[in-house]
């Protein structure tokens, strides 16, 4: 078992999600930065789909009941194991009874802790992910939470470091127009692609609210709710877009002007409140 002494501002268990249940009103959920989750699992010899811990703004303190190999990826944080300093993006050996401490990141938002063997909480609808919107999956981590270590490891990793570029202070995200860009005046597209937006403090795993210019609409009717994908930019009546993230719902009757391009989706999971974002039409 891993005992959570302190989970930081928000700690959850995440894997690659539970796609295929939108018809039941259950979103895919899963890691907000899936490439970082995959890398953390590879670094400890797990299959990429294995469950890990997703930390928001670091802050974790955890005690290991047995010796384990772990790795941290995503937003880079200061790490200590017992009295020793450790590094992100590489395997770390933790002795039985030692504490792992993860500080806050200077850049980015979410850090992933993979443990060799995976986090073996019971799956729900085929996934071990915590969905904050649907309230399914394992509960949010709290002081005293106990996480069992599984046996999903496939082989020993053959690298001791996987260098990665740190999350940028300001993100430039590529977007594809639609499906409802025709509901907006032409200047709305110009405003979206020529101005910088700030990530609001009212953001979470469900969506990131963006403060910036208001995007004017040509059609002012309301839509029935529509199924939508991660990375969609829904625009409510105030004209300021909401970027759908991992635990997003269907649309709330508001048209989606554009969707973040697939290669940039994981970067949306590292947008932190107060950060800046620009959009580039492709």
N, C-alpha and C positions, 0 to 999 in steps of 0.2 A: 504493500500500500504506500501511497504518497499522502502525507497529511498536509493539508493546506493550513498554514499558520495565519497568513494574511494573503488574500487574493489580489490586492491592488484595487484600483477603481472599478474594474470589471474583468472578471476571469470566467471563461466558459470553456466547455469541451466542444471541439469542432473537428469534423472530418470534411470530406468533399461534398457532403450534403445529401439530400433525399429528393432528387428530381423525379418527376412523373406523378405527383400527387396534387397538382394545381386544381384539378377537377374537384377535389375534396376541400379546396380552400387552404391547402397546406403548401407553402412555398418550399423552394429547394434548400434555403438556409445554407449552412456550411461555412467554411472559412471565408472571411472577407478578402483575404489575400491568399489565393489558393496556390500560387507559385511558391510562396514562402512556406506554406504547410508541406507541400510536396518535397521541397528541399530539406526541411528539417527531418522528415521521415527518411529520406534517402541517406542522410548523414548518420543515422543510427541503424541502418539496415532494415527498416520497416518498408512494407508496401506503401506507396504514396497515398493510398486511401485511408491509412490508419488514423485513429483519433488522436488528437494532441490537445494541448491547452492553448487557447488564444487569450493573450493579455492585452488590455487596453491601458496605455500609459504605464506599463511595467508595474512595479510595486509588489511583486510576488515574494513571499517567503514560504518555503515548503520543506518538510522534513521527509527523508526517504527511509522507509522501513527496511529496505535491503539495498545492496549495491546495485547501481544502474548506470547505463550509458544514456546521456541526454544530449540534445542539441537545441540551440535557440537561433531563430532566423527572423527576418522581417525588420521591424524598426530596431536599430542597434541600441542595446542597453548595457550599462555596466553590470557585470555578473560576478558573484562570489560563491564559492563552494566551501563551506566551513570558513577557514581563515585564508583560503587561497583565492586569488583573482583568476577568472576564466574569461574566455572570449566567445563571441557569437560566431555563427557560420562554421562551426566545427564540432566534432564529438567531445563531450566532457564526461569524465568518469566521476561518479558520486559514490562515496562509501556509505555503507549501512549506518544510519543514524545521523548523517550529515545534513546540514541545512543548505538549501540553494536560495540565494537572494538575488533578485533582479531589480535594478533601479529603473528610474524613468528614462525614456529615450530623449535624445536631443532633437532628433528628426523623426518624422513618421509617427505612427499612432499605435500599430498593433504588432506584437511580437509573439512568435509561436514556439512553444516548448514541446518537443517530441521526446518520448521515452522509448528506448528499445523494447519492443514487444507491444507498444501501443497502450492507450488508456482503455481499459476493458469495462466501461460502464455498459448497462444493457442498451441495445439498439432499439429505436422506435421507428417504425416504418422503414426499416433497413438502414438507418443512420444513427450515429451517436452524437449528432450535432444538437446544440441548444438553440432553439428558435425562440427569440424574444417576443415575436409577434404572435405566433400560434401557441406559445407556452407549452411546447412539447419537447421531448428530449430531456437530458439530465438537467437538474436545477443549476442556476447560477452558483458559482463557487463562493463559499463563505468560510470564515474561520472555523476550523474543525472538520471541513469536508474531507472525505477519504476517497482517494482515487485508486482503484485496483490497476495493477500493471498486468498486461496481457502477454500472450506468447506468439504474436504475429510476425516476429522478426524472420527475415528470409536469409540473411547472410551478414557477415561483418563488413562494415564500410571500409573502403580502401583509400580514403582521403582523410587528411587531418585539418583541412581548411578549404572552404568554397567561397572565395572572395566575391562580393556582390557590391554593386553601386548602392550607396545609401539613398533613401527616399529624398527627393528634392524638396526644398523649402516651398517652392511654387510649382504646381503641376500644370502641364499642357496636355490636355486630353483630346484625342481625335474622336470626332463624332460623325455619325451617319444621320441624315435627316429622316424624319418620319417616326411613326406612321401617320401623325396628324399635323405635319408641318403646314398643310393647306389651311388650317384653322387660324393661322397667324398672318399678320401683315408682313410684307417683305422686309420692312425695317427691323422686325423682331429677329430675323436670322442675322442681320448685320450687327445688331446689338449683342447677340449671343456670342458671336465670333470675334468681336473687336474690343470687348471690354473684359476686365478682370472681375472675378467674383470672389467673395470671401466666404469661407465655410463658417456657418453660424454655430454658436454654442448649443443650439437646439438640434443637434445631430447625434445619431446613434447607429447601430447596426441595421436599422430599418431604412434610414435614408439620411442624406446630408442636405440640410437647407442652405441655400446659397443666396447671399446678400449681394445685390448689384442692381443694374438697370432693370426696370420692369419691361417685360416682353409683351407688346400690344397684340391683341387678338383681332382677327377679322370676323370670326364667328363666335357668338357669345352664348350659344346653347350649351347644355350640359350633356355629356355622353353617359350611356350606361357603363358600369364598371367593365373594364377590359383586362384580360390577362396580359401581363407585361414581363419583361426580362430585367435582370440585373443590369444596371447602367442606364436605364431609361431616365429621361429628363421630363418629369411631369410638371406642368405649370398651373398652379392654383389661381384663383381670381386676382390676387395681388400682383401677378405677373412675374414673381420671383421663383425660379425653378427649384425643384426638389430632385436630387439625384438618388435613384433607388439603389440600395445596397443589398447585402446578403439576405436579410430577413424581410424584404419588401413585400407589400400586399399586391392585390390587383389595383388598378387605378381607382381613384375616388371620384370618378366622373369628370376628371380634368384631362385635356388632351396632352399627349406626349409629343413634344416638338422634335426630339432627336434622341439617339441612343449612343452611348459610348462604344467605340469600336472594340472588338474582342481583345486585341493585344494590349489594350490599356485598362481593361477591367480591373485587374488586380491592383493597379495603382490607385483606384478609387478607395480601396480599403485602407490606404495609408494617409488619407486626407484628414488632417487634424483641425479642430476648431481654431479659428483665427487664421488658418492657412489660406493661400490664394490659389485660384485655379483659372485657367484659360481654356477655351475650346477652339479646336481647329477643324474645319469642315473637310471631309474627304469623300 
